[in-house]
Amino acid sequence: MIVQQQLSITTRGRGTQNITQDINRLVSDSGLSTGIANIFVQHTSASLILCENADPTVRTDLEAFMSRLTPDGDPLYRHTDEGPDDMSAHVRTILTDSSLNIPFNSARLLLGTWQGIFLWEHRSHGHSRHLIITLYGD
């Protein structure tokens, strides 16, 4: 059986938001017990990561690393239609993931103890981000 739903998340600007509970709720409410959850973000300036969920400095360090790797306003970039953070946001998305596949059983995601699912906003300002969650299972 396949269940598909859309989830909208309002971000606060650059950084990560833990969406694990949102995805777990969709799995729990789906009526499916065992399967795979595919989470897909419909944007080119936000991404998904499976990351440490206990110590927020891990995500702070990832942001610092990404800022060094893909600085806003780099003169290398020609695509700046929406400001100095436009192309760097696209590069960040390409370097991370637009989708994740997570197994579930007993209607719960089978994440490790320290794993969480995060939406990573790569733009400086907040946006409304849309995710498609497709659950395959029985």
C-alpha positions in Angstrom: 0.0 0.0 0.0 1.2 3.6 -0.7 0.2 6.6 1.3 1.3 10.1 0.3 0.9 13.4 2.2 2.3 16.9 1.9 3.8 18.7 4.9 4.4 22.4 5.0 7.1 23.8 7.3 7.7 27.5 7.9 11.4 28.2 8.5 13.0 31.0 10.5 15.9 31.5 8.1 19.2 29.8 7.7 19.6 26.8 9.9 18.0 23.4 10.8 14.6 22.4 12.1 14.0 19.0 13.6 11.0 17.4 11.7 11.4 13.9 13.1 8.2 14.1 15.2 6.2 15.4 12.2 7.3 12.5 10.1 6.8 10.0 12.9 3.2 11.4 13.3 2.5 10.8 9.6 3.8 7.3 9.8 1.8 6.5 12.9 -1.4 8.0 11.5 -0.9 6.2 8.1 -2.3 2.8 9.2 0.8 1.2 7.9 3.0 -0.9 10.2 6.2 -1.8 8.2 7.8 -0.1 5.3 9.8 2.8 4.0 9.2 6.5 4.3 10.5 8.7 1.5 10.7 12.4 2.5 11.3 14.8 -0.4 11.7 18.6 -0.2 10.3 20.5 -3.2 12.8 23.3 -3.2 16.3 24.1 -4.6 17.4 26.2 -1.6 16.6 23.9 1.3 17.6 20.3 2.0 17.1 17.3 4.3 19.7 15.8 6.5 19.8 12.8 8.9 21.9 14.2 11.7 22.9 14.1 15.4 19.7 15.0 17.4 21.1 15.4 20.9 23.8 18.1 20.7 22.8 21.2 18.7 26.4 22.3 18.3 26.8 19.6 15.7 24.3 21.5 13.5 25.9 24.8 14.4 29.3 23.4 13.3 27.7 22.1 10.0 26.4 25.6 9.3 29.8 27.1 10.1 31.5 24.6 7.7 28.9 25.2 5.0 29.3 29.0 5.3 33.0 28.7 4.8 32.6 26.3 1.9 29.9 28.3 0.1 30.1 31.9 1.2 27.2 34.3 0.4 28.1 36.9 -2.3 31.1 35.0 -3.6 32.3 36.8 -6.7 32.5 33.4 -8.4 28.7 33.3 -8.6 26.8 34.9 -11.5 23.3 33.8 -10.4 22.3 36.4 -7.8 18.7 37.1 -8.8 17.4 36.9 -5.3 20.4 38.4 -3.4 23.8 37.4 -2.2 22.6 34.2 -0.5 20.8 32.9 -3.7 23.6 30.9 -5.3 25.2 29.7 -2.1 21.8 28.3 -1.1 21.6 26.3 -4.4 25.2 25.0 -3.9 24.4 23.9 -0.3 21.3 22.0 -1.5 23.3 20.2 -4.2 25.9 19.2 -1.6 23.3 17.7 0.8 20.1 15.8 0.0 16.6 16.6 -1.4 15.2 13.3 -0.2 15.7 10.7 2.5 14.5 7.1 2.8 13.9 5.9 6.4 12.6 2.4 7.3 9.7 2.0 9.8 8.3 -0.8 11.8 5.4 -1.0 14.3 4.4 2.4 12.8 7.6 4.1 14.1 10.7 5.3 12.2 13.7 3.0 12.8 16.1 5.8 13.6 19.2 5.3 15.7 19.3 6.7 19.2 21.2 9.9 18.1 19.5 10.4 14.7 17.0 13.0 13.8 15.5 14.2 10.5 16.2 17.9 9.9 15.0 20.4 7.3 18.0 22.6 6.5 17.0 26.1 5.3 19.8 27.6 3.2 18.4 31.1 2.7 18.9 33.9 5.1 15.2 34.6 5.5 12.4 32.3 6.5 10.3 30.5 3.8 7.4 28.2 3.6 8.9 24.8 2.6 6.8 22.0 1.2 7.7 18.3 1.7 6.1 15.2 0.1 6.1 12.2 2.3 5.5 8.9 0.5 5.0 5.8 2.7 5.4 2.4 1.1 4.4 -0.6 3.3 1.7 -2.7 4.8 
